[in-house]
Amino acid sequence: MGRITHFGALRERLSLLSREDNLSERVRRILVSTLYTQPTSLAIGAINGIASTAIAAWVSGIDILYTGCIVLTVIAVARVTAALGLSPDENSNSTNKLEIAYEVGAFSYAFVLGALAALVLALKAPASVEVLMIANATCYGVGICARNAGRPTIALGQMVLVCLPIMAASLYVGTIAFVALFVTMLLLLPAMWSITLNVFKVLRDSISAAETSTQLADKMQLLARTDDVTGLANRAGLNHAMVESMMTLEPDTRMALLWIDLDRFKEVNDLLGHPVGDRVLAEVAKRLRDIAPEGSTVARFGGDEFVLYSPVSGRKEAERLASEIHIEIMRPLRVDNRALNVRASLGVALMPDDAQDIDTLMQRSDLALYHAKVAGRSQTSFFNPSMTRELVRRREIEDELRLAIMRDELSIFFQPIVDLGTGKIRSFEALVRWFHPEKGELRPDEFIPVAEETGVIVTLGNWITAQAARACAQWPEDVSVAVNLSPLQIRAPGAALGILNALREAKLDPRRLELEVTETLFVDDTHATAAFIEELSDRGVRFALDDFGTGYSSLGYINSFPFSKIKVDRSFVSGPNVGKKSDAIIRAVAEMGTTLGMEIVAEGIETIEQVRAVREAGCTLGQGYYFSRAVPDYLAAMLLAQERDDDLPKALMA
């Protein structure tokens, strides 16, 4: 264990040294790059040295200075050419190459300039010429230390190469003044050495700090754009990638945005826990990353939603990509030896076909996803303009529905449920109707789905229950009322309490209320449903299983919950496919109901023949236009009063 810890510490140390070496190399590169900045300063310095040497040659008449002037010119031209030709921004030019190329020119120029100044002293040129050359060479050496402090070896090397020939010449001449010049220059060297190294240290530390800050900022920026669970881009990362792609997008390039939503992923988290859910998300992310085309961005948009933003040649390629996503996500997935089946709904929009900008593209892809989920999930939906019109329509209905509840524009109608043996009304089903002041009557299938999707169904459902209970309280005690419940309404906090409050305010016996639920309720949330049904059943409220045979029909639901009634869907009674098979199904359900002590309601009865057929099949109750359409509460009361006064058997009994 100790050895493992030791090796781990060693690896960490080596990693740290490697990072420091990388940083030092980048700092060195930047410092070397400073040598090549402002090549005009090199040209100005060179011209000054050449001009000074030429003037010294002309004034002194020393011919060798003309030769020195030519040599300086050649070196200066070579240096300026190298500075312009060797770019530090090109990776092909290594740091060593750049540094050596500069050193050769710099050291050559400095030595020749210092040698010419020393030559002037040795040949006893006029004093003005000596001052000109010595001042020019010394100023060059001091100035170059400041300019090239980023590479102190080069800066100080030039200083030494300029000064040493002059110092040697000063000792050669040997006068007191030149000996003093020697001492002065001797003291100048350590002074410039110290100044140059201090400037270098400040430059190096500043650049290192800036590099470290840049790295930290880049890392923080990367973390801010990355999803922790999947390692994909998050919402911010997706936006950044999309904006960058738009800046380089070719005019004829199409981009597809595929919005992916995992179906019923909440059940994974609720049943297996969030750690398992996170592992499922990570596996889905890996699969999406593996099939994403080159140049794509895969992101987790949040929760169980992913986005794939990819270049495509057209709709066909987008369809192929969507198909691959379905196949990959549906592949068997195992977590902790547990097999999980994952499905997804996809919404797809193309740019520029469906949108001209990123925001619109995302909106339309999201809208397409919404339609894919509404259409039954586990499928792909491509955006089309009719979706926008439909969305506008649905939003209008949503806004107007909220107002309609407050303005009492909604009404409750009641359709009788008749005893097929006696012809008497046993119950009424409460059905909501909306009479819009401008648009006229709106069908329930227009506004009920909108109410369910937006959450308005909770308020609407409570209102319907309260109105139905109030009406039923005015009827004879042997007549009950049935109210349809939405799964969303049942899952709302305090759902059972809201129904009990409605019964209490209407002063209606809970046994006279029957709540109709569909089979999809049990697929969505069995635990919450069981608690809801148990609480109300204990108070006497009865439950009916509605639209039996059209959804996830299971005898397990009937056995697990206290249903007193099963309603056979109208498609088996009066649908286009009515025949021997549908009759057999009705008989089977009726026999089961008789055995379990349940009543069987046949919905959608329209003719006397259908009445006889369902009665012979074993159904005990019937509902449909043959008996009556849904009527307002006052007509329902009239039907009951008329029935009580009429001793003659109904046409049903004929």
C-alpha positions as CSV (number, residue, x, y, z in Angstrom):
1,M,0.0,0.0,0.0
2,G,2.9,2.3,0.9
3,R,4.6,1.6,-2.4
4,I,1.4,2.4,-4.3
5,T,1.1,5.7,-2.4
6,H,4.8,6.4,-3.2
7,F,4.4,5.8,-6.9
8,G,1.2,7.8,-6.9
9,A,3.0,10.8,-5.4
10,L,5.9,10.3,-7.8
11,R,3.5,10.3,-10.8
12,E,1.9,13.5,-9.5
13,R,5.2,15.2,-9.0
14,L,6.4,14.2,-12.5
15,S,3.0,15.5,-13.9
16,L,3.6,18.8,-12.1
17,L,7.1,19.1,-13.4
18,S,5.9,18.3,-16.9
19,R,3.2,21.0,-16.6
20,E,5.9,23.5,-15.3
21,D,8.2,22.6,-18.2
22,N,5.4,23.1,-20.7
23,L,4.7,26.5,-19.1
24,S,8.4,27.5,-19.1
25,E,8.6,26.5,-22.8
26,R,5.6,28.6,-23.6
27,V,7.0,31.6,-21.6
28,R,10.4,31.2,-23.5
29,R,8.6,31.2,-26.8
30,I,6.8,34.4,-25.9
31,L,10.0,36.0,-24.7
32,V,11.9,35.0,-27.8
33,S,8.9,36.4,-29.8
34,T,9.6,39.8,-28.2
35,L,13.0,39.9,-30.1
36,Y,11.1,39.9,-33.4
37,T,8.6,42.6,-32.5
38,Q,9.0,46.0,-34.0
39,P,11.7,45.2,-36.6
40,T,11.7,48.9,-37.4
41,S,13.7,49.5,-34.2
42,L,16.4,47.2,-35.5
43,A,16.5,49.1,-38.7
44,I,16.7,52.5,-36.9
45,G,19.5,51.2,-34.7
46,A,21.4,49.8,-37.7
47,I,21.0,53.0,-39.7
48,N,22.3,55.0,-36.8
49,G,25.4,52.8,-36.4
50,I,26.1,52.8,-40.1
51,A,25.6,56.6,-40.4
52,S,27.9,57.2,-37.4
53,T,30.6,55.0,-38.9
54,A,30.3,56.6,-42.3
55,I,30.6,60.1,-40.7
56,A,33.6,59.0,-38.6
57,A,35.3,57.6,-41.8
58,W,34.7,60.8,-43.7
59,V,35.9,63.1,-40.9
60,S,38.9,61.0,-39.8
61,G,39.9,59.9,-43.3
62,I,40.5,56.4,-42.0
63,D,39.8,54.1,-44.9
64,I,39.2,51.0,-42.9
65,L,36.1,52.6,-41.4
66,Y,34.5,52.6,-44.8
67,T,35.0,48.8,-44.9
68,G,33.5,48.6,-41.4
69,C,30.5,50.7,-42.6
70,I,30.0,48.2,-45.4
71,V,30.2,45.2,-43.0
72,L,27.6,46.8,-40.7
73,T,25.3,47.4,-43.6
74,V,25.4,43.8,-44.7
75,I,24.8,42.6,-41.2
76,A,22.0,45.1,-40.6
77,V,20.2,44.1,-43.9
78,A,20.5,40.4,-43.0
79,R,19.1,41.0,-39.5
80,V,16.1,43.1,-40.7
81,T,15.4,40.5,-43.5
82,A,15.5,37.7,-40.9
83,A,13.2,39.6,-38.5
84,L,10.7,40.1,-41.3
85,G,11.0,36.5,-42.7
86,L,11.0,34.5,-39.5
87,S,7.6,34.8,-37.9
88,P,7.2,33.6,-34.3
89,D,3.5,32.9,-35.1
90,E,4.4,30.1,-37.5
91,N,4.8,26.7,-35.7
92,S,7.3,25.6,-38.3
93,N,9.8,28.1,-36.8
94,S,11.0,26.5,-33.6
95,T,12.0,28.5,-30.6
96,N,15.6,27.4,-30.9
97,K,15.7,28.4,-34.6
98,L,14.4,31.8,-33.9
99,E,16.8,32.4,-31.0
100,I,19.9,31.2,-32.8
101,A,19.1,33.2,-35.9
102,Y,18.7,36.3,-33.8
103,E,21.9,35.6,-31.8
104,V,24.1,35.3,-34.9
105,G,23.0,38.7,-36.2
106,A,23.0,40.5,-32.9
107,F,26.4,39.3,-31.7
108,S,27.9,40.0,-35.1
109,Y,26.6,43.5,-35.3
110,A,27.6,44.3,-31.6
111,F,31.1,43.0,-32.0
112,V,31.8,44.9,-35.3
113,L,30.4,48.1,-33.8
114,G,32.5,47.7,-30.7
115,A,35.6,46.8,-32.7
116,L,35.2,49.9,-35.0
117,A,35.0,52.1,-31.9
118,A,38.1,50.5,-30.4
119,L,39.9,50.9,-33.8
120,V,39.2,54.7,-33.7
121,L,40.8,54.8,-30.3
122,A,43.8,52.7,-31.3
123,L,44.4,54.8,-34.4
124,K,44.2,58.1,-32.4
125,A,41.4,59.6,-34.5
126,P,40.2,63.1,-33.9
127,A,38.5,63.5,-30.5
128,S,35.2,64.3,-32.0
129,V,35.3,61.0,-33.9
130,E,36.3,59.1,-30.8
131,V,33.3,60.6,-28.9
132,L,30.9,59.8,-31.7
133,M,31.9,56.2,-32.1
134,I,32.3,55.5,-28.3
135,A,29.0,57.2,-27.5
136,N,27.2,55.4,-30.4
137,A,28.6,51.9,-29.4
138,T,27.9,52.4,-25.6
139,C,24.4,53.7,-26.1
140,Y,23.7,50.8,-28.4
141,G,24.9,48.3,-25.8
142,V,22.8,50.0,-23.0
143,G,19.7,50.3,-25.2
144,I,19.9,46.8,-26.5
145,C,19.8,45.5,-22.9
146,A,16.4,47.1,-22.4
147,R,15.1,46.0,-25.8
148,N,16.3,42.4,-25.5
149,A,15.8,41.9,-21.7
150,G,13.4,39.0,-22.5
151,R,16.5,37.0,-23.4
152,P,19.2,38.2,-21.0
153,T,21.9,36.0,-22.6
154,I,21.5,37.9,-25.9
155,A,21.1,41.3,-24.3
156,L,24.2,41.0,-22.1
157,G,26.2,39.2,-24.8
158,Q,25.7,42.2,-27.1
159,M,26.7,44.5,-24.2
160,V,29.9,42.6,-23.5
161,L,30.8,42.4,-27.2
162,V,30.3,46.1,-27.6
163,C,32.2,47.1,-24.5
164,L,35.2,44.6,-24.4
165,P,36.9,45.9,-27.6
166,I,36.5,49.5,-26.3
167,M,37.9,48.6,-22.9
168,A,40.8,46.8,-24.4
169,A,41.6,49.8,-26.6
170,S,41.3,52.1,-23.6
171,L,44.0,50.1,-21.8
172,Y,46.1,50.1,-24.9
173,V,46.0,53.9,-25.2
174,G,46.8,54.0,-21.4
175,T,46.1,57.7,-20.7
176,I,44.4,58.6,-17.4
177,A,41.2,59.5,-19.2
178,F,41.0,56.3,-21.1
179,V,41.9,54.2,-18.0
180,A,38.9,56.1,-16.3
181,L,36.8,55.1,-19.3
182,F,37.9,51.5,-18.8
183,V,36.9,51.6,-15.2
184,T,33.6,53.3,-16.0
185,M,32.7,50.6,-18.6
186,L,33.8,47.9,-16.2
187,L,31.4,49.2,-13.6
188,L,28.7,49.6,-16.3
189,L,28.7,45.8,-17.1
190,P,27.5,44.5,-13.7
191,A,25.1,47.4,-13.4
192,M,23.4,46.6,-16.7
193,W,23.7,42.9,-15.8
194,S,21.6,43.5,-12.7
195,I,19.1,45.8,-14.4
196,T,18.6,43.3,-17.3
197,L,18.1,40.3,-15.1
198,N,15.5,42.3,-13.0
199,V,13.6,43.3,-16.1
200,F,13.8,39.7,-17.3
201,K,12.4,38.4,-14.0
202,V,9.5,40.8,-14.1
203,L,8.7,39.9,-17.7
204,R,9.0,36.2,-17.1
205,D,6.8,36.3,-13.9
206,S,4.2,38.5,-15.6
207,I,4.0,36.2,-18.6
208,S,3.9,33.1,-16.4
209,A,1.1,34.6,-14.3
210,A,-0.8,35.6,-17.4
211,E,-0.3,32.1,-18.9
212,T,-1.5,30.5,-15.6
213,S,-4.5,32.8,-15.4
214,T,-5.3,32.0,-19.1
215,Q,-5.1,28.3,-18.5
216,L,-7.3,28.6,-15.4
217,A,-9.8,30.8,-17.2
218,D,-9.9,28.3,-20.1
219,K,-10.4,25.4,-17.7
220,M,-13.2,27.3,-15.8
221,Q,-14.8,28.2,-19.2
222,L,-14.6,24.5,-20.2
223,L,-16.2,23.4,-16.9
224,A,-18.9,26.0,-17.3
225,R,-19.8,24.6,-20.7
226,T,-19.6,20.9,-19.8
227,D,-22.3,18.7,-18.2
228,D,-21.0,17.0,-15.1
229,V,-23.0,13.7,-15.5
230,T,-22.4,13.0,-19.2
231,G,-19.3,15.0,-20.1
232,L,-21.2,16.4,-23.0
233,A,-21.7,20.1,-23.7
234,N,-24.3,21.7,-21.5
235,R,-26.8,24.4,-22.5
236,A,-24.1,27.1,-22.4
237,G,-21.7,24.9,-24.4
238,L,-24.3,24.1,-27.0
239,N,-25.1,27.8,-27.5
240,H,-21.4,28.6,-27.8
241,A,-20.8,25.8,-30.4
242,M,-23.9,26.8,-32.4
243,V,-22.8,30.5,-32.5
244,E,-19.3,29.6,-33.5
245,S,-20.6,27.3,-36.3
246,M,-22.8,30.0,-37.6
247,M,-19.8,32.3,-38.0
248,T,-18.1,29.8,-40.3
249,L,-21.1,28.3,-42.0
250,E,-20.9,28.1,-45.7
251,P,-23.9,29.6,-47.6
252,D,-25.1,26.2,-49.0
253,T,-24.6,24.2,-45.8
254,R,-27.7,22.7,-44.0
255,M,-27.7,22.2,-40.2
256,A,-30.0,19.8,-38.4
257,L,-31.0,20.2,-34.8
258,L,-32.3,16.9,-33.3
259,W,-34.0,17.4,-29.9
260,I,-34.1,14.1,-28.0
261,D,-36.2,13.3,-25.0
262,L,-36.0,10.0,-23.2
263,D,-39.5,8.5,-22.7
264,R,-40.6,7.9,-19.1
265,F,-37.2,8.5,-17.7
266,K,-38.7,9.8,-14.5
267,E,-39.7,6.3,-13.7
268,V,-36.1,5.2,-13.8
269,N,-35.1,7.8,-11.2
270,D,-38.2,7.1,-9.0
271,L,-37.9,3.3,-9.0
272,L,-34.1,2.8,-9.2
273,G,-32.7,6.0,-7.8
274,H,-30.8,9.0,-9.3
275,P,-27.4,7.2,-9.3
276,V,-28.8,4.6,-11.7
277,G,-30.5,7.4,-13.7
278,D,-27.2,9.2,-14.0
279,R,-25.5,6.1,-15.3
280,V,-28.3,5.6,-17.9
281,L,-27.8,9.3,-19.0
282,A,-24.0,8.7,-19.3
283,E,-24.5,5.6,-21.4
284,V,-27.0,7.4,-23.7
285,A,-24.5,10.3,-24.0
286,K,-21.8,7.9,-25.0
287,R,-23.9,6.2,-27.7
288,L,-24.9,9.6,-29.1
289,R,-21.3,10.7,-29.2
290,D,-20.3,7.5,-31.0
291,I,-22.8,8.0,-33.9
292,A,-22.6,11.8,-34.2
293,P,-21.2,12.9,-37.6
294,E,-17.9,14.8,-37.8
295,G,-18.5,18.5,-37.0
296,S,-21.5,17.8,-34.8
297,T,-22.1,19.0,-31.3
298,V,-23.8,16.7,-28.8
299,A,-25.2,18.3,-25.7
300,R,-27.3,17.4,-22.7
301,F,-29.8,20.2,-22.6
302,G,-31.1,19.4,-19.1
303,G,-32.9,16.6,-17.3
304,D,-33.4,13.7,-19.8
305,E,-33.1,15.9,-22.9
306,F,-30.3,15.8,-25.4
307,V,-29.5,17.9,-28.5
308,L,-27.5,16.9,-31.5
309,Y,-26.5,19.8,-33.8
310,S,-25.0,18.5,-37.0
311,P,-24.3,19.4,-40.6
312,V,-26.4,17.4,-43.0
313,S,-26.9,17.3,-46.8
314,G,-30.7,17.4,-46.5
315,R,-33.8,15.9,-44.9
316,K,-32.9,12.3,-45.9
317,E,-29.7,12.4,-44.0
318,A,-31.5,13.9,-41.0
319,E,-34.0,11.1,-41.2
320,R,-31.2,8.5,-41.4
321,L,-29.5,10.1,-38.4
322,A,-32.7,10.1,-36.4
323,S,-33.2,6.5,-37.2
324,E,-29.7,5.7,-36.0
325,I,-30.4,7.5,-32.7
326,H,-33.5,5.4,-32.1
327,I,-31.6,2.2,-32.8
328,E,-28.7,3.1,-30.6
329,I,-30.8,4.2,-27.7
330,M,-33.0,1.1,-27.9
331,R,-30.1,-1.2,-27.8
332,P,-30.2,-3.3,-24.5
333,L,-28.7,-1.4,-21.6
334,R,-27.6,-3.0,-18.4
335,V,-26.9,-1.3,-15.1
336,D,-26.0,-3.4,-12.1
337,N,-27.1,-6.6,-13.9
338,R,-30.4,-5.0,-14.5
339,A,-31.8,-4.8,-18.0
340,L,-33.4,-1.5,-18.9
341,N,-35.4,-0.6,-22.0
342,V,-34.9,3.0,-23.0
343,R,-36.9,4.8,-25.7
344,A,-36.8,8.3,-27.0
345,S,-38.9,10.9,-28.8
346,L,-37.2,13.1,-31.4
347,G,-38.0,16.5,-32.8
348,V,-36.1,17.7,-35.8
349,A,-35.8,21.0,-37.6
350,L,-33.4,22.1,-40.4
351,M,-31.7,25.3,-41.1
352,P,-32.3,27.2,-43.4
353,D,-35.3,25.1,-44.5
354,D,-37.3,25.7,-41.2
355,A,-35.4,28.6,-39.6
356,Q,-32.9,31.3,-40.4
357,D,-31.4,31.7,-37.0
358,I,-30.4,29.6,-34.0
359,D,-33.2,30.7,-31.7
360,T,-35.9,29.9,-34.2
361,L,-34.3,26.6,-35.1
362,M,-34.4,25.5,-31.4
363,Q,-38.0,26.7,-31.0
364,R,-39.1,24.7,-34.0
365,S,-37.1,21.6,-33.1
366,D,-38.7,21.8,-29.6
367,L,-42.1,22.2,-31.1
368,A,-41.5,19.1,-33.3
369,L,-40.5,17.2,-30.2
370,Y,-43.7,18.2,-28.5
371,H,-45.7,16.8,-31.4
372,A,-43.7,13.5,-31.3
373,K,-44.6,13.1,-27.6
374,V,-48.2,14.0,-28.1
375,A,-48.5,11.5,-31.0
376,G,-47.5,8.6,-28.8
377,R,-43.8,8.9,-28.0
378,S,-40.9,6.8,-29.2
379,Q,-41.0,8.4,-32.6
380,T,-39.5,11.2,-34.7
381,S,-41.4,14.3,-35.8
382,F,-40.1,16.8,-38.3
383,F,-41.2,20.4,-38.0
384,N,-43.7,21.7,-40.5
385,P,-45.5,25.1,-40.5
386,S,-48.8,23.7,-39.5
387,M,-47.3,22.9,-36.1
388,T,-46.9,26.6,-35.5
389,R,-50.5,27.4,-36.4
390,E,-51.7,24.5,-34.2
391,L,-49.5,25.8,-31.3
392,V,-51.0,29.3,-31.7
393,R,-54.4,27.8,-31.6
394,R,-53.7,25.7,-28.5
395,R,-52.2,28.7,-26.7
396,E,-55.3,30.7,-27.5
397,I,-57.5,27.9,-26.1
398,E,-55.3,27.7,-23.0
399,D,-55.6,31.4,-22.3
400,E,-59.3,31.5,-23.1
401,L,-60.0,28.4,-21.0
402,R,-58.7,30.0,-17.9
403,L,-60.9,33.0,-18.5
404,A,-63.9,30.7,-19.4
405,I,-63.7,29.1,-15.9
406,M,-63.8,32.5,-14.2
407,R,-66.6,33.8,-16.5
408,D,-68.8,30.8,-16.1
409,E,-68.7,30.1,-19.9
410,L,-68.5,26.3,-19.2
411,S,-71.5,24.2,-18.5
412,I,-72.0,20.7,-17.3
413,F,-74.3,18.4,-19.3
414,F,-75.5,15.0,-18.1
415,Q,-75.9,11.8,-20.2
416,P,-78.1,9.1,-18.6
417,I,-76.8,5.6,-17.9
418,V,-79.8,3.2,-18.1
419,D,-80.5,-0.1,-16.5
420,L,-80.9,-2.5,-19.4
421,G,-83.2,-4.7,-17.4
422,T,-85.7,-2.1,-16.2
423,G,-85.1,0.8,-18.5
424,K,-84.7,3.1,-15.5
425,I,-82.0,5.8,-15.3
426,R,-79.5,4.6,-12.7
427,S,-76.9,7.3,-13.2
428,F,-75.7,10.3,-15.2
429,E,-72.2,10.9,-16.6
430,A,-71.2,14.5,-16.2
431,L,-69.7,16.0,-19.4
432,V,-68.3,19.5,-19.7
433,R,-69.4,21.8,-22.6
434,W,-67.9,25.1,-23.6
435,F,-70.0,27.7,-25.3
436,H,-67.6,30.3,-26.5
437,P,-69.2,33.8,-26.9
438,E,-67.5,34.3,-30.3
439,K,-66.4,30.9,-31.6
440,G,-69.6,29.0,-30.6
441,E,-69.5,25.6,-29.0
442,L,-66.0,24.1,-28.8
443,R,-65.7,20.3,-28.7
444,P,-64.2,18.6,-25.6
445,D,-61.5,17.0,-27.7
446,E,-60.3,20.5,-28.6
447,F,-59.8,21.8,-25.1
448,I,-59.5,18.8,-22.8
449,P,-56.1,17.8,-24.2
450,V,-54.9,21.4,-23.9
451,A,-56.1,21.5,-20.4
452,E,-54.2,18.3,-19.6
453,E,-51.0,19.5,-21.2
454,T,-51.0,22.9,-19.5
455,G,-52.2,21.8,-16.0
456,V,-55.5,23.6,-16.3
457,I,-57.2,20.2,-16.0
458,V,-56.7,20.3,-12.3
459,T,-58.7,23.4,-11.8
460,L,-61.2,22.3,-14.5
461,G,-61.6,18.8,-13.0
462,N,-62.3,20.2,-9.5
463,W,-64.9,22.6,-10.9
464,I,-66.6,19.7,-12.9
465,T,-66.7,17.5,-9.8
466,A,-68.2,20.4,-7.7
467,Q,-70.9,21.2,-10.3
468,A,-71.8,17.5,-10.8
469,A,-72.1,16.9,-7.0
470,R,-74.2,20.0,-6.6
471,A,-76.6,18.8,-9.4
472,C,-76.7,15.2,-8.1
473,A,-77.7,16.4,-4.6
474,Q,-81.0,17.5,-6.1
475,W,-81.9,14.1,-7.7
476,P,-83.5,11.1,-6.1
477,E,-81.1,9.3,-3.7
478,D,-81.0,6.1,-5.9
479,V,-79.5,8.1,-8.8
480,S,-75.7,8.7,-8.8
481,V,-73.4,10.8,-10.9
482,A,-70.2,9.8,-12.7
483,V,-67.2,12.1,-13.3
484,N,-64.2,11.5,-15.5
485,L,-60.8,12.0,-13.9
486,S,-57.6,12.9,-15.6
487,P,-54.4,11.2,-14.4
488,L,-52.8,14.7,-14.0
489,Q,-55.7,15.7,-11.7
490,I,-55.2,12.6,-9.6
491,R,-51.5,13.2,-9.2
492,A,-52.0,16.8,-8.1
493,P,-51.3,17.5,-4.4
494,G,-54.5,17.2,-2.3
495,A,-56.5,15.6,-5.2
496,A,-58.6,13.4,-2.8
497,L,-59.2,16.3,-0.4
498,G,-60.5,18.5,-3.3
499,I,-63.1,15.9,-4.2
500,L,-64.1,15.3,-0.6
501,N,-64.6,19.1,-0.1
502,A,-66.8,19.2,-3.2
503,L,-69.0,16.4,-1.7
504,R,-69.2,18.2,1.6
505,E,-70.1,21.5,0.1
506,A,-72.8,19.9,-2.0
507,K,-74.0,17.8,0.9
508,L,-73.8,14.7,-1.3
509,D,-73.4,11.2,0.1
510,P,-69.9,9.9,-1.2
511,R,-71.6,6.7,-2.3
512,R,-73.5,8.6,-4.9
513,L,-70.3,9.7,-6.7
514,E,-68.6,7.5,-9.2
515,L,-65.2,8.4,-10.5
516,E,-64.3,7.1,-14.0
517,V,-60.6,6.4,-14.7
518,T,-58.9,5.0,-17.8
519,E,-56.3,2.2,-17.9
520,T,-53.5,4.6,-18.8
521,L,-53.7,6.0,-15.3
522,F,-52.1,2.8,-13.9
523,V,-49.2,2.8,-16.3
524,D,-48.2,6.4,-15.4
525,D,-48.2,6.3,-11.6
526,T,-49.5,3.2,-9.8
527,H,-48.4,4.2,-6.3
528,A,-50.1,7.6,-6.3
529,T,-53.1,6.1,-8.0
530,A,-53.4,3.4,-5.3
531,A,-53.2,5.9,-2.5
532,F,-55.8,8.2,-4.1
533,I,-58.3,5.3,-4.8
534,E,-57.8,3.8,-1.3
535,E,-58.5,7.1,0.5
536,L,-61.7,7.9,-1.4
537,S,-62.9,4.3,-1.4
538,D,-62.7,4.3,2.4
539,R,-65.1,7.2,2.3
540,G,-67.6,5.4,0.1
541,V,-66.7,6.9,-3.3
542,R,-67.0,4.3,-6.1
543,F,-64.8,3.8,-9.1
544,A,-65.4,2.7,-12.7
545,L,-62.8,1.5,-15.3
546,D,-63.6,3.6,-18.4
547,D,-62.9,2.7,-22.1
548,F,-62.0,-0.8,-21.2
549,G,-60.3,-2.7,-24.1
550,T,-58.7,0.3,-25.8
551,G,-55.6,0.8,-23.6
552,Y,-53.3,-1.3,-21.5
553,S,-56.1,-3.8,-20.5
554,S,-55.0,-5.9,-17.6
555,L,-56.9,-8.1,-15.2
556,G,-54.3,-7.1,-12.7
557,Y,-55.9,-3.6,-12.4
558,I,-59.3,-5.1,-11.9
559,N,-58.1,-7.4,-9.2
560,S,-56.0,-4.8,-7.4
561,F,-58.4,-1.9,-7.2
562,P,-62.0,-1.7,-5.9
563,F,-63.9,-1.1,-9.2
564,S,-67.6,-1.5,-9.1
565,K,-68.2,-0.9,-12.8
566,I,-66.5,-1.6,-16.1
567,K,-67.4,0.5,-19.1
568,V,-66.9,-1.3,-22.5
569,D,-65.7,1.1,-25.1
570,R,-68.1,2.3,-27.8
571,S,-65.8,0.8,-30.5
572,F,-67.0,-2.7,-29.5
573,V,-70.7,-1.6,-29.5
574,S,-71.2,0.7,-32.5
575,G,-67.8,1.1,-34.1
576,P,-67.0,0.2,-37.8
577,N,-65.4,-3.1,-36.8
578,V,-68.4,-4.5,-34.8
579,G,-68.9,-8.2,-35.5
580,K,-68.4,-11.6,-34.0
581,K,-65.1,-10.8,-32.4
582,S,-66.4,-7.7,-30.7
583,D,-69.5,-9.6,-29.5
584,A,-67.2,-12.3,-28.0
585,I,-65.2,-9.6,-26.2
586,I,-68.3,-8.1,-24.7
587,R,-69.6,-11.5,-23.6
588,A,-66.2,-12.3,-22.0
589,V,-66.1,-9.0,-20.1
590,A,-69.8,-9.4,-19.0
591,E,-69.1,-12.9,-17.7
592,M,-66.1,-11.6,-15.8
593,G,-68.2,-8.8,-14.4
594,T,-70.9,-11.2,-13.2
595,T,-68.4,-13.4,-11.5
596,L,-66.7,-10.5,-9.8
597,G,-69.9,-8.8,-8.8
598,M,-69.3,-5.8,-11.1
599,E,-71.8,-4.0,-13.4
600,I,-70.9,-3.7,-17.1
601,V,-71.8,-0.6,-19.0
602,A,-72.0,-0.7,-22.8
603,E,-71.1,2.8,-24.3
604,G,-72.2,4.2,-27.6
605,I,-75.6,2.5,-28.0
606,E,-77.4,4.1,-30.9
607,T,-80.0,1.5,-32.0
608,I,-82.6,-0.9,-30.5
609,E,-80.6,-3.8,-32.1
610,Q,-77.5,-2.7,-30.2
611,V,-79.5,-2.6,-27.0
612,R,-80.7,-6.2,-27.5
613,A,-77.2,-7.4,-28.5
614,V,-75.4,-6.0,-25.5
615,R,-78.2,-7.0,-23.1
616,E,-78.0,-10.6,-24.5
617,A,-74.2,-10.5,-24.1
618,G,-74.6,-9.9,-20.4
619,C,-74.2,-6.1,-20.0
620,T,-76.3,-4.6,-17.2
621,L,-76.2,-0.9,-18.1
622,G,-76.3,1.1,-21.3
623,Q,-75.3,4.6,-22.4
624,G,-75.7,6.3,-25.8
625,Y,-77.8,8.4,-28.1
626,Y,-80.5,5.8,-28.3
627,F,-81.5,6.7,-24.7
628,S,-80.5,10.4,-24.7
629,R,-77.8,12.8,-25.6
630,A,-76.1,14.8,-22.8
631,V,-78.6,17.4,-21.5
632,P,-78.3,20.4,-19.1
633,D,-79.0,19.8,-15.4
634,Y,-82.6,21.0,-15.5
635,L,-83.4,18.6,-18.4
636,A,-81.8,15.8,-16.5
637,A,-84.0,16.6,-13.5
638,M,-87.0,16.6,-15.9
639,L,-86.1,13.2,-17.2
640,L,-86.0,11.8,-13.7
641,A,-89.3,13.4,-12.7
642,Q,-90.9,12.1,-15.9
643,E,-89.6,8.7,-15.3
644,R,-90.9,8.6,-11.8
645,D,-94.4,9.6,-13.0
646,D,-94.5,7.1,-15.9
647,D,-95.5,3.6,-15.0
648,L,-95.4,2.4,-18.5
649,P,-92.4,0.4,-19.6
650,K,-90.0,2.2,-21.9
651,A,-89.5,1.5,-25.5
652,L,-86.5,-0.5,-24.4
653,M,-88.7,-3.1,-22.9
654,A,-90.8,-3.5,-26.0
